Amino acid sequence: MPTSIITTDDLREFKMELLEELKSILSKQSSGTLKRYLKSSEVMDLLQISPGTLQNLRINGTLPYTKVGGIIYYDVQEIHRVMDENRVKHNFDL
C-alpha cells in the first residue's frame, strides 16, 4: 500500500475547500433551496456510492426510505443522522 505524505499546505487547502462548501450549503439552506427528500440518484451522487451500495443500505435498514408510486425517496435529515452516527473520530494532534 503506497504511503502519502500530507503537508500543512494540503491541510490548509482542504480547510479552504471545506469552508467554501459549507458556506454554499448554508446559503442554500437559508434561502430554502435545499430539498427535504432526495431520489435514489441524488443520494448516490451526494454520497458517491453505487446503486448496489444504496440498495444494501436500504436492505440492512441503515438508511430509511419511503416508496411512493415506485419511486424511492430518502429524508435528508435521516441521511445526516446516519452519517453522524457512523462518524469515525481520530485523535490526531495537528
Secondary structure, 3 states (H helix, E strand, C coil): CCCCCCCHHHHHHHHHHHHHHHHHHHHHHHHCCCCCEEEHHHHHHHHCCCHHHHHHHHHCCCCCCEEECCEEEEEHHHHHHHHHHCCCCCCCCC
